[in-house]
Amino acid sequence: MNRIEIEVLSSRAALPAFARAWRQARAGRKTIPRLAYLGLGFLLQRFAGYLNHINRVGDILGEARGGREDRLLKESYARVFERGVWVTRSEVFQSALTSSELKLKPKSANISGLQLADLLGHPVKQWVLKHFGHATEELAPFAQRLMGVIEPKFNRQLYEGKVEGYGMVLYPNTPK
């Protein structure tokens, strides 16, 4: 098996649900562990599924936020790795991910993959929200050009090319 090391997405850039979990974490709401677990679960499901599909393994590196947020994120990662999440068994994660512990680095470490995630996070989030009808404003011209390059790279369902539920998830996806 080949090894792919991927610096994956800072906590605020992973998925809209993940970003929402961190906004609420800063607000000190009680549902934080569940939201962090949900967001990270969505991210890891897609990443591990993709790695297993292409017969590779990978690693996860996130951006440290400090204290409670880091602890919740590490606990959520360990729970997904050890127990699985929803219909995805732990073996799926354990066969795809090289570490049972989430690695977090501060922004000051100046890691290129985390910088890229910071740059992509907001335009991708806005595009996903617009796609699902939760935002009405148009993307800025640079963000539109960026999404023209990024969107074709989203993970898709193998036979129909469907992106929803594969390369992007919005939870909860309530109609606006």
Number of C-alpha atoms within 10 A of each C-alpha: 7 9 14 13 14 12 20 20 22 26 27 22 25 25 26 23 24 26 21 16 25 22 14 16 19 11 10 10 11 10 11 21 17 13 22 26 23 20 25 23 22 23 21 23 20 17 23 22 19 18 19 17 10 11 13 17 23 20 20 21 20 26 26 18 18 11 8 11 18 18 14 18 24 21 17 22 23 17 17 24 24 15 15 20 20 11 7 15 15 15 13 18 26 18 18 22 24 15 16 17 16 17 16 18 16 13 14 8 9 10 15 10 17 23 16 15 21 18 12 18 20 18 19 24 20 18 20 19 17 15 13 15 13 16 14 10 9 11 16 10 9 10 17 15 11 14 17 11 10 12 13 10 11 14 19 17 13 9 6 7 11 14 17 16 13 19 19 21 21 20 15 8 12 9 7 7
